[in-house]
Structure formats: C-alpha cells, structure tokens
Amino acid sequence: MIATNVQSQTGVSLVGGGNPDLSDIGKSVAFAPCLVAADGGANFCIEAGFQPVVVIGDLDSISEETRTSLPDGAVIEYTDQDLTDFEKCLKLIAAPFVIATGFAAGRLDHTLANFAVLSRRIGPPTLILGSDDVAFASPLELTLDLPIGTRFSLFPMGPMKGQSSGLRWPIDGLTIDPSGRLGTSNEVSGPVALSFDAPGTIVIIPRVYLQAAIAAISG
C-alpha cells in the first residue's frame, strides 16, 4: 500500500490534465503554495512556468520532456486502475486544504467522476476551481458569510435532508436528491448556516468567494 507522500503545512494546489486555465495555476498557488500535479497536469504546470513538487498518477499522460525536467523522487507512480488520478492524489496528500484546478473543464465523464470523488470527502478538504465557480463538499454542518444576493447552489450526490438559514429558499423539511428535487440557483439572504443528515452535498458558489470557501471548510 502506498503511504502518504505529500505533507504540507500550507494548502496544496493540485493541477489536473483537464485543460486547466494556465492563469488559474498561479492564482491557486497564491492561496495554496505547495504545487502537486496529477499525471498530465504536470505538463500544464511547466507550461505555466511552475514546477510541481511531486507528480502522482499512472503516468500515461505526462510527457517525457516534462518528466525528465523533474528532480529525482518527484514522480509517484500509482497504477490502481480502479481509482481516478484525482482520488489517487487526494489519498496521498496531507494538508489543511486542496485547491484543484483542471478537474472540471475537460471530458464530461471525467468531470462527473471528479465530483463523485469530491462528494466522498477523500483526503483534505478540497475545492474544485472552475471557470466561473468553486465547488466543495459540504461538511454535515457549514457556516458561510457571503454578500446578500450571491448565487448559492446545492447539488446532492445522494438523497438527504437538511436545514438552512440565510438562504432565500430554505431547505428545511425537504429531501434533496439527484434524481428529484435539487438545490441549485438559490440565493444568499443572510449569514448561511447549513446542516445535513448525511454527507455528499456539493456546494457551488461564484469563484470570487474562493477565500471565504477555504475558510469555511478548513477552519
């Protein structure tokens, strides 16, 4: 079994191979200085002018040029085909939080798989950075202070019930379910407080509030 190989006292920026915006790598590193790449994500790191401290994955996407530019010991081959590279990385990272970029802009099946991994809350608290939004798995209890009118979406990955305050349309007494009632396109009406009877709800808010989201799930 592979032991934890990446330990950081700061947040970790995790770059995947799903067509990340190169400028987002630098923006992520500003919040989470330890840079890790998932397989072919290393190619984008190098293109953006950053060198990851480690690359994790089955190594079927990293270019030979990128691989030879990395120092000895910076590549961890993890070949379990039952796991995505996203899940492999999260299993091997110990850090206060992870910002993941390049996991929501590529193939749709990969994106859905990444959100399924996110909902299982594997490894550190993790946020997926998209072009417009930031998404993270809510803990069973969450508080978040955002400006009134901010778009606030809940996407359950399984059926669950919850309670809320600070939302224009409360979820109290409702069952939210991916095959039934969702919680998308809600709005903030005050300080948000959520509680759920089961894990697995994804919170999606505008990415301009990334810092607030980090504080909410890593504090």
Residue pairs with C-beta under 8 A, 6 or more apart in sequence:
2 76
2 78
2 91
2 92
4 91
4 92
4 93
4 94
5 54
5 56
5 76
5 92
6 12
6 34
6 36
6 53
6 54
6 56
6 92
6 93
6 94
6 95
7 94
7 95
8 34
8 93
8 94
8 95
8 96
9 95
9 96
10 32
10 33
10 34
10 95
10 96
11 31
11 32
11 33
11 34
11 95
11 96
11 97
11 98
11 99
11 214
11 218
12 32
12 34
12 35
12 36
12 93
12 95
12 97
12 98
12 99
12 124
13 25
13 28
13 29
13 31
13 32
13 33
13 34
13 35
13 36
13 98
13 99
13 101
14 36
14 37
14 38
14 41
14 86
14 89
14 90
14 93
14 98
14 99
14 100
14 101
14 103
14 126
15 25
15 28
15 35
15 36
15 37
15 38
15 41
15 42
15 44
15 45
15 52
15 100
15 101
15 102
16 37
16 38
16 39
16 40
16 41
16 85
16 86
16 100
16 101
16 102
16 103
16 106
16 114
17 38
17 39
17 40
17 41
17 43
17 44
17 61
17 85
17 102
17 106
18 102
18 103
18 104
18 105
18 106
18 107
18 110
18 111
18 114
19 102
19 105
19 106
20 41
20 44
20 101
20 102
20 105
21 101
21 105
21 131
22 44
22 47
22 48
23 48
24 101
24 102
24 129
25 35
25 44
25 45
25 48
25 50
25 101
26 48
26 50
28 99
28 101
28 129
29 35
29 50
31 99
31 210
31 211
31 214
32 95
32 97
32 98
32 99
34 53
34 95
35 45
35 50
35 51
35 52
35 53
36 52
36 53
36 54
36 55
36 56
36 89
36 93
37 44
37 45
37 52
37 54
37 55
37 56
37 62
38 55
38 56
38 57
38 85
38 86
38 88
38 89
38 102
38 103
39 55
39 56
39 57
39 58
39 59
39 60
39 61
39 62
39 85
40 57
40 61
40 62
40 63
41 52
41 55
41 102
42 52
42 55
42 62
42 66
42 67
42 70
43 61
43 62
43 63
43 66
44 102
45 51
45 52
46 66
46 69
51 69
51 70
52 70
52 74
53 74
54 74
54 75
54 76
55 62
55 67
55 70
55 74
55 75
55 76
56 76
56 78
56 85
56 88
56 89
56 92
57 76
57 77
57 78
57 85
57 88
57 89
58 77
58 78
58 79
58 81
58 85
59 67
59 75
59 77
62 75
67 75
76 92
78 85
78 88
78 92
80 88
83 91
84 110
84 113
84 114
84 117
86 100
86 103
86 113
86 114
86 117
87 117
87 122
89 123
90 98
90 117
90 122
90 123
90 124
90 126
91 122
91 123
92 123
93 123
93 124
94 123
94 124
95 124
96 124
96 125
96 218
97 124
97 125
97 126
97 127
97 214
97 217
97 218
98 123
98 124
98 125
98 126
98 127
99 126
99 127
99 129
99 210
99 214
100 114
100 126
100 127
100 128
100 129
101 128
101 129
103 110
103 111
103 114
103 128
104 111
104 114
104 115
104 128
104 129
104 130
104 131
104 135
105 111
105 130
105 131
114 128
115 128
115 135
115 155
115 157
115 202
116 157
118 126
118 128
118 135
118 136
118 137
118 202
119 137
119 157
119 158
119 199
119 200
119 201
119 202
120 137
120 199
120 200
121 137
121 139
121 199
124 218
125 136
125 217
125 218
126 136
126 137
127 134
127 135
127 136
127 210
127 213
127 214
127 217
128 134
128 135
128 136
129 207
129 210
130 207
131 207
132 206
132 207
133 204
133 205
133 206
133 207
134 204
134 205
134 206
134 207
134 209
134 210
134 213
135 202
135 203
135 204
136 202
136 203
136 213
136 217
137 199
137 200
137 201
137 202
137 203
138 154
138 194
138 196
138 199
138 201
138 202
138 203
138 217
139 199
139 217
140 195
140 196
140 197
140 198
140 199
141 193
141 194
141 195
141 196
142 192
142 193
142 194
142 195
142 203
142 216
142 217
143 191
143 192
143 193
143 194
143 216
144 191
144 192
144 203
144 205
144 212
144 213
144 216
145 191
145 192
145 212
146 152
146 188
146 192
146 205
146 209
146 212
147 188
148 188
148 189
148 190
149 187
149 188
150 187
150 188
150 205
150 206
150 209
151 185
151 186
151 187
151 205
151 206
152 167
152 186
152 187
152 188
152 192
152 203
152 204
152 205
153 183
153 184
153 185
153 186
153 203
153 204
153 205
154 171
154 176
154 182
154 183
154 184
154 186
154 194
154 201
154 202
154 203
154 204
155 178
155 182
155 183
155 184
155 201
155 202
155 204
156 176
156 177
156 178
156 182
156 183
156 200
156 201
156 202
157 178
157 200
157 201
157 202
158 177
158 178
158 198
158 200
159 175
159 176
159 177
159 178
159 180
160 175
160 176
160 177
160 196
160 197
160 198
160 200
160 201
161 171
161 173
161 174
161 175
161 176
161 196
161 197
162 171
162 172
162 174
162 176
162 194
162 195
162 196
162 197
162 201
163 170
163 171
163 172
163 194
163 195
164 170
164 171
164 172
164 192
164 193
164 194
164 195
165 190
165 191
165 192
165 193
166 188
166 189
166 190
166 191
166 192
166 193
167 186
167 187
167 188
167 189
167 192
168 186
168 187
168 188
168 189
169 186
169 187
171 183
171 194
174 181
175 181
176 182
176 183
176 201
183 201
184 204
194 203
203 213
205 213
